[in-house]
């Protein structure tokens, strides 16, 4: 009995050691030697640090003197330009490509969909830049500039949800509580992160194969027959829109801005010599001249709903309330950005000018820019990136 037990333990130890050695060899070979030669279209399956290298908005596998683009889906490049490419990320599809082409500088997106300011400016930066002990990847140099996309359509909601679900303030100094959360939870990379990349990739591939083995992945496809707007002197119709934080009180918006401000402060402390430029990206209904009395908007966050924090759908609001909320929100983000010593670009006037003559969103995904919109945004950023002055938030046109 004892002999069999010893043999079983020895066999188990041998199997474990063999598995670990095989895993270590496979991850080293894949990330060090195979990844540089693989298609960019593998990106949806890659973990954060590996994804950094597989982008087509740079001239080098390891970017040099590069611009780091931070944010959520707008920094990722979600929208109709990507959809019309069939989802292939080896083709140009968002503002990073435009900036790269116009400035002849590498642009590397740190973006990820469905994240707020804390994840964009702290967690993602930490996972990519502070994992330099990992031998699987080449060393990454510090970027020459950070470019932060703040999107008014959901970043306020994402930041406030972080407070509700993760920070859970106890009624003291909110800024200090957020700082403690950032340092404790988001700014400390796991010592095991290096060896989790290969397993993470295999898990993503397996999940994708199981989930979509019998049907292709769904894409956003919203009907463009809902909201009437004026385009090139003609009445046209668009889809249902995301909107500014219409149902958040002034105090709730201020709390969400505090999350943004403390995340930006962390970034500035961590990289004191790297300039930061913030680009305020409007929600779609903030850039169009509406011809109806009301605008149908979707997913409006209501933190103070009597039944508890929730999202309201199918809300009808006046165009004036959208323009006013957008202006107020822009001014708050601008003030927080300037206090942190960051540059500030208000993309709303330029996108409004472009939207007067053509749609810059849709026709499938009305919550994100299309090719025309991303080209306008990328050109604006390329022209303004190295200028010292900060934009003032401008009012929309009178009704």
C-alpha positions as CSV (number, residue, x, y, z in Angstrom):
1,X,0.0,0.0,0.0
2,X,2.8,2.4,0.9
3,X,4.7,1.5,-2.2
4,X,1.7,2.2,-4.4
5,X,1.2,5.6,-2.6
6,X,4.8,6.6,-3.2
7,X,4.5,5.5,-6.9
8,X,1.3,7.5,-7.2
9,X,2.9,10.6,-5.7
10,X,6.0,10.3,-7.9
11,X,3.8,9.9,-11.0
12,X,1.8,12.9,-10.1
13,X,4.9,15.0,-9.4
14,X,6.4,13.9,-12.8
15,X,3.1,14.8,-14.6
16,X,3.0,18.1,-12.9
17,X,6.6,19.0,-13.7
18,X,6.1,17.8,-17.3
19,X,3.0,20.0,-17.7
20,X,4.7,23.1,-16.2
21,X,7.8,22.7,-18.4
22,X,5.7,22.2,-21.5
23,X,3.6,25.2,-20.6
24,X,6.7,27.4,-20.0
25,X,8.3,26.3,-23.3
26,X,5.1,26.9,-25.2
27,X,4.5,30.4,-23.8
28,X,8.1,31.4,-24.5
29,X,8.1,30.1,-28.1
30,X,4.7,31.6,-28.9
31,X,5.1,35.1,-27.4
32,X,8.8,35.5,-28.2
33,X,9.0,34.0,-31.7
34,X,5.6,33.4,-33.2
35,X,3.6,36.5,-32.1
36,X,5.6,39.0,-34.2
37,X,4.7,37.1,-37.4
38,X,1.0,36.5,-36.7
39,X,-1.9,38.4,-38.2
40,X,-3.3,41.4,-36.3
41,X,-6.6,39.7,-36.4
42,X,-5.6,37.5,-33.5
43,X,-5.9,40.5,-31.2
44,X,-9.4,39.7,-29.7
45,X,-7.8,36.6,-28.1
46,X,-4.7,38.2,-26.7
47,X,-4.1,39.4,-23.2
48,X,-3.3,43.0,-22.5
49,X,0.5,43.1,-22.9
50,X,0.5,40.9,-26.0
51,X,-2.2,43.0,-27.6
52,X,0.0,46.1,-27.2
53,X,2.4,44.7,-29.9
54,X,-0.2,43.6,-32.4
55,X,-1.5,46.9,-33.7
56,X,-1.3,48.4,-37.2
57,X,-1.0,52.1,-36.1
58,X,2.7,51.9,-35.6
59,X,5.7,51.2,-37.8
60,X,7.6,49.0,-35.4
61,X,6.6,45.8,-33.6
62,X,8.0,47.4,-30.5
63,X,6.9,51.1,-30.8
64,X,9.4,53.9,-30.5
65,X,8.8,57.5,-29.4
66,X,5.1,56.6,-29.4
67,X,1.8,58.1,-28.4
68,X,-0.1,55.9,-25.9
69,X,-3.9,56.2,-26.5
70,X,-6.0,55.6,-23.3
71,X,-9.7,55.2,-23.1
72,X,-12.6,52.8,-23.7
73,X,-14.3,51.8,-27.0
74,X,-13.3,55.0,-28.8
75,X,-9.7,54.3,-28.0
76,X,-10.2,50.7,-29.3
77,X,-11.7,52.0,-32.5
78,X,-15.2,50.4,-32.3
79,X,-17.6,51.5,-35.0
80,X,-18.7,51.2,-38.6
81,X,-15.2,51.6,-40.1
82,X,-14.2,48.4,-38.3
83,X,-17.5,46.8,-39.3
84,X,-17.1,47.6,-42.9
85,X,-13.7,46.0,-42.8
86,X,-15.3,42.8,-41.6
87,X,-13.8,43.3,-38.2
88,X,-10.3,42.8,-39.5
89,X,-7.8,44.9,-37.5
90,X,-5.0,44.5,-40.0
91,X,-6.7,47.3,-42.0
92,X,-7.0,51.0,-41.0
93,X,-10.2,51.4,-38.8
94,X,-9.9,54.2,-36.3
95,X,-8.3,57.5,-35.2
96,X,-5.0,55.9,-34.2
97,X,-4.4,55.0,-37.8
98,X,-5.2,58.6,-38.9
99,X,-2.8,60.1,-36.3
100,X,-0.1,57.6,-37.2
101,X,-0.3,58.5,-40.9
102,X,-0.5,62.2,-40.4
103,X,2.3,62.6,-37.8
104,X,4.4,59.6,-38.9
105,X,4.6,58.6,-35.2
106,X,3.8,55.3,-33.6
107,X,0.4,55.2,-31.8
108,X,-0.3,52.3,-29.5
109,X,-3.8,51.9,-28.0
110,X,-4.1,50.8,-24.4
111,X,-7.9,50.9,-24.8
112,X,-10.5,48.3,-23.8
113,X,-14.2,48.4,-24.2
114,X,-16.5,49.0,-21.3
115,X,-14.0,50.6,-18.9
116,X,-14.0,53.9,-17.1
117,X,-11.3,56.4,-16.2
118,X,-9.7,54.3,-13.4
119,X,-9.2,51.3,-15.6
120,X,-8.1,53.3,-18.6
121,X,-5.5,55.5,-16.8
122,X,-4.4,53.2,-14.0
123,X,-5.2,49.5,-14.5
124,X,-4.4,49.2,-18.2
125,X,-1.3,51.3,-18.0
126,X,0.0,49.2,-15.0
127,X,-0.8,45.9,-16.8
128,X,1.1,46.9,-19.9
129,X,4.0,49.1,-18.7
130,X,4.6,47.8,-15.2
131,X,5.0,44.1,-16.3
132,X,8.6,44.7,-17.5
133,X,10.0,41.8,-15.5
134,X,8.2,39.4,-17.8
135,X,10.7,37.7,-20.1
136,X,8.0,36.7,-22.7
137,X,8.0,40.1,-24.4
138,X,10.5,42.7,-25.4
139,X,10.9,45.7,-23.1
140,X,8.5,48.5,-23.7
141,X,9.8,52.1,-23.4
142,X,7.8,54.8,-21.7
143,X,5.6,56.6,-24.2
144,X,6.5,60.1,-25.3
145,X,2.9,61.3,-24.7
146,X,-0.4,60.0,-23.3
147,X,-3.5,60.8,-25.2
148,X,-6.7,60.2,-23.1
149,X,-10.1,59.9,-24.8
150,X,-12.9,60.8,-22.4
151,X,-16.3,59.9,-23.8
152,X,-19.3,61.6,-22.4
153,X,-21.7,58.9,-23.5
154,X,-20.8,56.4,-20.7
155,X,-17.6,57.4,-18.9
156,X,-19.5,59.3,-16.2
157,X,-21.7,56.3,-15.6
158,X,-18.7,53.9,-15.6
159,X,-16.9,56.1,-13.1
160,X,-19.9,56.4,-10.8
161,X,-20.5,52.6,-11.0
162,X,-16.9,52.1,-9.9
163,X,-17.7,54.1,-6.8
164,X,-20.9,52.1,-6.1
165,X,-19.5,48.6,-6.7
166,X,-15.8,48.8,-5.9
167,X,-14.6,51.9,-4.0
168,X,-17.8,51.9,-1.8
169,X,-17.1,55.3,-0.1
170,X,-17.6,55.4,3.6
171,X,-18.5,59.1,3.7
172,X,-15.0,60.5,4.4
173,X,-12.6,62.2,2.0
174,X,-13.7,60.8,-1.3
175,X,-10.5,61.7,-3.2
176,X,-8.4,59.9,-0.6
177,X,-10.6,56.8,-0.7
178,X,-10.3,56.7,-4.5
179,X,-6.5,57.1,-4.2
180,X,-6.3,54.2,-1.8
181,X,-8.4,52.0,-4.1
182,X,-6.3,52.9,-7.1
183,X,-3.1,52.1,-5.3
184,X,-4.4,48.9,-3.6
185,X,-6.5,47.4,-6.4
186,X,-5.5,48.7,-9.8
187,X,-1.9,49.9,-9.7
188,X,-0.2,46.8,-8.4
189,X,0.5,44.1,-11.1
190,X,0.3,40.5,-10.0
191,X,3.7,38.8,-9.7
192,X,2.1,35.8,-11.5
193,X,0.7,37.9,-14.4
194,X,3.7,37.0,-16.7
195,X,2.8,33.3,-16.7
196,X,-0.9,33.9,-17.0
197,X,-0.8,35.4,-20.5
198,X,-0.6,32.1,-22.4
199,X,-3.3,30.5,-20.3
200,X,-5.5,33.6,-20.7
201,X,-5.1,33.4,-24.5
202,X,-6.0,29.7,-24.7
203,X,-9.1,30.4,-22.5
204,X,-10.2,33.2,-24.8
205,X,-9.7,31.1,-27.9
206,X,-11.6,28.2,-26.4
207,X,-14.5,30.4,-25.2
208,X,-14.7,32.0,-28.6
209,X,-14.8,28.6,-30.3
210,X,-17.5,27.3,-28.1
211,X,-19.6,30.5,-28.1
212,X,-19.5,31.1,-31.9
213,X,-19.0,27.6,-33.3
214,X,-22.6,27.6,-34.7
215,X,-23.1,31.3,-35.5
216,X,-20.9,34.3,-36.1
217,X,-20.6,37.0,-33.4
218,X,-23.3,39.6,-33.3
219,X,-22.6,43.2,-34.2
220,X,-24.3,46.4,-33.2
221,X,-26.9,47.0,-35.9
222,X,-29.4,49.7,-35.0
223,X,-32.1,51.0,-37.3
224,X,-31.4,54.5,-38.6
225,X,-35.0,55.5,-38.7
226,X,-35.6,57.0,-35.3
227,X,-34.2,60.4,-34.6
228,X,-34.7,63.2,-37.2
229,X,-31.6,65.4,-37.7
230,X,-30.5,68.1,-40.2
231,X,-27.8,66.9,-42.6
232,X,-26.6,69.1,-45.5
233,X,-29.8,71.1,-45.3
234,X,-32.0,68.0,-45.5
235,X,-34.0,66.2,-42.8
236,X,-32.5,62.7,-42.3
237,X,-33.0,60.1,-39.6
238,X,-30.5,58.4,-37.3
239,X,-30.7,55.6,-34.8
240,X,-31.1,55.5,-31.0
241,X,-28.3,57.4,-29.3
242,X,-26.2,57.2,-26.1
243,X,-26.3,60.6,-24.4
244,X,-24.6,62.8,-21.8
245,X,-25.3,62.0,-18.1
246,X,-28.9,63.3,-18.3
247,X,-30.2,61.6,-15.1
248,X,-27.2,62.1,-12.9
249,X,-27.4,64.9,-10.3
250,X,-24.8,67.6,-10.1
251,X,-23.3,65.8,-7.0
252,X,-23.2,62.5,-8.8
253,X,-21.5,64.0,-11.9
254,X,-19.0,65.7,-9.5
255,X,-18.3,62.3,-7.9
256,X,-17.7,60.7,-11.3
257,X,-15.4,63.6,-12.2
258,X,-13.5,63.0,-9.0
259,X,-12.8,59.4,-10.1
260,X,-11.5,60.9,-13.4
261,X,-9.4,63.5,-11.6
262,X,-7.8,61.1,-9.2
263,X,-7.0,58.6,-12.0
264,X,-5.4,61.4,-14.0
265,X,-3.5,62.6,-11.0
266,X,-2.2,59.0,-10.6
267,X,-1.0,59.0,-14.2
268,X,0.7,62.3,-13.8
269,X,2.5,61.2,-10.6
270,X,3.6,57.9,-12.2
271,X,4.9,59.6,-15.3
272,X,5.7,63.2,-14.3
273,X,7.8,63.9,-17.5
274,X,5.3,62.6,-20.0
275,X,2.8,65.2,-21.3
276,X,-0.9,64.2,-21.2
277,X,-3.5,65.5,-23.6
278,X,-7.2,64.8,-22.9
279,X,-9.7,64.8,-25.7
280,X,-13.4,65.3,-24.8
281,X,-15.5,63.1,-27.1
282,X,-19.2,64.0,-27.3
283,X,-22.0,61.5,-27.3
284,X,-23.7,61.3,-30.7
285,X,-26.8,63.5,-30.1
286,X,-24.5,66.3,-28.8
287,X,-23.1,66.9,-32.4
288,X,-26.3,66.9,-34.5
289,X,-28.8,69.6,-35.2
290,X,-32.1,67.8,-34.2
291,X,-35.3,68.7,-36.0
292,X,-37.8,67.0,-33.7
293,X,-39.1,68.2,-30.3
294,X,-37.5,65.2,-28.6
295,X,-34.5,62.9,-29.0
296,X,-34.8,59.1,-28.3
297,X,-31.8,58.1,-26.2
298,X,-30.7,54.8,-24.8
299,X,-29.0,53.5,-21.7
300,X,-29.3,56.6,-19.5
301,X,-27.8,55.9,-16.1
302,X,-30.0,56.8,-13.2
303,X,-28.1,56.4,-9.9
304,X,-30.8,57.9,-7.8
305,X,-33.7,55.8,-9.1
306,X,-36.1,54.9,-6.2
307,X,-35.6,51.2,-6.9
308,X,-31.8,51.6,-6.9
309,X,-29.2,52.5,-9.5
310,X,-30.3,51.4,-12.9
311,X,-30.3,52.3,-16.6
312,X,-33.3,53.9,-18.3
313,X,-34.1,52.9,-21.9
314,X,-36.2,54.6,-24.5
315,X,-36.0,58.0,-22.8
316,X,-37.2,61.0,-24.8
317,X,-35.5,64.3,-24.0
318,X,-35.3,67.7,-25.5
319,X,-32.3,68.6,-27.7
320,X,-31.7,71.7,-25.5
321,X,-31.3,69.5,-22.4
322,X,-28.7,67.3,-24.3
323,X,-26.7,70.4,-25.4
324,X,-26.8,71.9,-22.0
325,X,-25.7,68.7,-20.2
326,X,-22.9,68.2,-22.7
327,X,-21.6,71.7,-22.1
328,X,-21.7,71.3,-18.3
329,X,-20.0,67.9,-18.5
330,X,-17.3,69.2,-20.8
331,X,-16.5,72.2,-18.5
332,X,-16.1,69.9,-15.5
333,X,-13.7,67.5,-17.3
334,X,-11.8,70.5,-18.7
335,X,-11.4,72.0,-15.3
336,X,-10.2,68.7,-13.8
337,X,-7.8,68.3,-16.7
338,X,-6.2,71.7,-16.4
339,X,-5.8,71.3,-12.6
340,X,-3.7,68.2,-13.3
341,X,-1.6,70.0,-15.8
342,X,-3.0,68.2,-18.9
343,X,-3.8,69.6,-22.3
344,X,-7.4,69.7,-23.3
345,X,-9.1,69.3,-26.7
346,X,-12.8,69.7,-27.1
347,X,-13.8,67.6,-30.1
348,X,-17.4,68.7,-30.1
349,X,-17.1,71.8,-32.4
350,X,-15.1,70.0,-35.0
351,X,-17.4,67.0,-35.0
352,X,-20.5,69.3,-35.1
353,X,-19.1,71.1,-38.1
354,X,-18.5,67.7,-39.9
355,X,-21.9,66.4,-38.8
356,X,-23.6,69.4,-40.4
357,X,-22.8,68.0,-43.8
358,X,-22.8,64.2,-43.3
359,X,-23.3,61.5,-40.7
360,X,-20.2,60.9,-38.6
361,X,-21.8,57.9,-36.8
362,X,-23.6,54.8,-38.1
363,X,-25.4,53.6,-40.2
364,X,-25.0,50.4,-38.2
365,X,-23.4,51.5,-34.9
366,X,-24.9,54.8,-33.9
367,X,-23.0,55.0,-30.6
368,X,-19.5,55.2,-32.2
369,X,-17.9,57.2,-35.0
370,X,-17.8,55.8,-38.5
371,X,-14.9,56.2,-41.0
372,X,-15.7,59.9,-41.7
373,X,-16.0,60.6,-37.9
374,X,-12.7,58.8,-37.0
375,X,-10.9,60.6,-39.8
376,X,-12.2,64.0,-38.5
377,X,-11.2,63.1,-34.9
378,X,-7.8,61.8,-35.9
379,X,-7.0,64.8,-38.0
380,X,-8.1,67.2,-35.2
381,X,-5.8,65.4,-32.7
382,X,-2.9,65.3,-35.1
383,X,-3.2,69.1,-35.7
384,X,-3.6,70.0,-32.1
385,X,-1.6,67.5,-30.1
386,X,1.6,69.5,-29.7
387,X,0.0,72.9,-29.2
388,X,0.2,74.3,-25.7
389,X,-3.2,76.0,-25.4
390,X,-6.3,74.3,-24.0
391,X,-9.7,74.5,-25.6
392,X,-12.7,76.2,-24.0
393,X,-15.9,74.2,-24.1
394,X,-18.2,75.9,-26.6
395,X,-21.9,76.1,-26.6
396,X,-23.9,74.3,-29.3
397,X,-25.7,76.3,-32.0
398,X,-29.0,78.0,-30.9
399,X,-32.2,76.2,-31.8
